[in-house]
Amino acid sequence: MARRLMKGNEAVAEAAVRAGCRFFAGYPITPQSEVLEYLSKRMGEVGGTFLQSESELAGISMIYGAAACGFRAFTSSSGPGYSLMQEGISYIASAELPCLLLDVQRYGSGLGDIFIGQSDYWQCVKNGGHGDYRSIVYAPNSVQEIADLAVLGFEKAEEYRNPVTLLSDASISQMMEPVELPEMREHDPDQFDWALKGKGTGESKRHTSVMYYMSDYDTYIQSKYREIEEKEQRWESFQTEDAELVLVAYGISSRICAEAVALSRARGRRVGLIRPISLYPFPVKAFEPLPCVKAYLTVEMSKLAQMAEDVALASGMKHPIYTKTGGTALYDSAEVCGEIEAVLSGEAKEAF
């Protein structure tokens, strides 16, 4: 493997290329524009296609076309641009086509601002498009992991014929860290019997919503997502075996919380951390073997504690749930430790 010092946006772009991606279409927006800048050169070097589309809606439509032909197709944006892609994502999911999407979050609704934030959780995890579908969603917390999850994302997208989203944030995508990149591989778009070949031979194929021509659609679509929910939960647990208070955080927030757990443990506090790697499916299994837990504290950079609802569902509401919210600026481990002390002393207010 090649080892390099890379920015998160560049690492995910290079990992996609090395995973066999040969088609990218997207539109620049802070804080993910380096993905486009990097691929505008790199795609040509590997014989791929790079298109700066006139809009995010045009870009996701191009992804639909490339995915329908069996190519590993990739697009990226930030919150406002990801919003514009929602109709196309819904269509891609309804046609059961694989693709990789990247949302590098920034803070705020509407146009928002270029401040750091994690306020796209609901949009990505609960889906902003119409109809019955889900996107598999992964949340990296390092430059290495965003590269690794790009490769995994393509594999799972093809396994389930479903869109996969990487939900990053400005810190992960803008920071520079050492990363080991996978070996280059080529992807054969003709390997799938469902892919459009454009050769004028063989049976006629179509890529539209499968509900139009699948007689057992209701049963099929339910079983598909049940299988994903059973098999594809991913998480990390830190010192949860004897923890009375368990923090739950993803992305950059989880790194801050890991330090806060270590500091609290040094003070004799029985604190642990669950880091969801898959946000859909949410890792409910991580909440099952916790015999000592008395409360949960979610830590995320959004004002409305968006992930807290999933923590409430995953934990079965058996214990109080507290939230620490933020946005526009990174908090530090000392602030999280302060919130831990407030929960343990009974001074914090329950959210659920």
C-alpha positions, 0 to 999 in steps of 0.5 A: 500500500502507498502511504501519504500525508493527505487532506481528507478530501484528497484521500477520499478522491484518491481512494475512489480512483483506486477502487476503480471509480472512473466517473465523477460528476459534481459541482464545487462547494465549500468545504468539499471543493478539493474533491473536484480539484483533485479529480479534475486532474486525476481522472484524466490520468487513469482514463476516467471521466470528470465532469463539473456539472452546471448544477448538483441536480445535473450532476446526480442525473449523470451519476444515474446514467453512469451507474446504470451502465455498471460504472463505479460512479461518485459525486460529492457536495456539502449540505445545500448541494446535497439537498439539491440532489435528493430527487436524483438520489431517490430515483437512483435508489428506486432503480436499484443502482449502486453509487457513492455519495459524499456529503462534507457537512457545514453548519446551518439550514438554507445556505448555512455558512462555512462553519464546522457542523454536523447538521446534515444527519437527518437529511442523510440518514433519514433521507431527504428524497421522496418515497420508501428507500434508505441510503447506507450511511458511513461516518468516518472519523479520520483521514484513513477511515474516509479512504477505507470507507470509500472503498467499502462504500462501492462494494456495499453499493454493488452488493445491495444495489443501493446508494451509499453516502459518506457523511463527513464534516469539515474537520475530517475532510480538511485535516491532513493525516497519514493515510495508507491507500489501497492498491489500484484496481480496475472495475469491469462495468460489464460484469453485471447482468443488469448493466446497460451495454449499449451494444444493440445485442442481447435482451432489452434492459431498463432502469426505472423504479423496480416497483413498476415491474416487480410483482412482490415489491412490497415483500422484497423491499422490506426484506432488502432493508431488513437484511442491511439492518441485520448485517451491516451495523458498524461501530466502535465501543470504548470502555463501555463494559463497566460504564455508568455513563456512555457517550455516543458521537460520530465523526470529529465529535467522537475523537473529542469524546474519546479524549474526554472519556480518557480524562474522565476515567483518570478522575475515577468516572466510569464513562465509555463511548459508542462511536457509530460508523454506520449511521444507517443502519444505526448500530443498535447492537452496540447498545445491547450488552451494557449491564452497568449503564445508567444514562447516555450522553450524545455529543454532536455539532448540531443545535437540535441533537439530531442523532439523539433520536436514534440513540433513544430508539436504539437504547429502548428508552431504558435510561435517561438521554442527555445531549451536548449540542454545538455547531459553528466551532469545535468544542474541546475535551474539557467542555465535554468533561464538564458536561459529563460532570453535570450529568453525573452530578444530576445538574444536567437536564434530560433530553429524553 
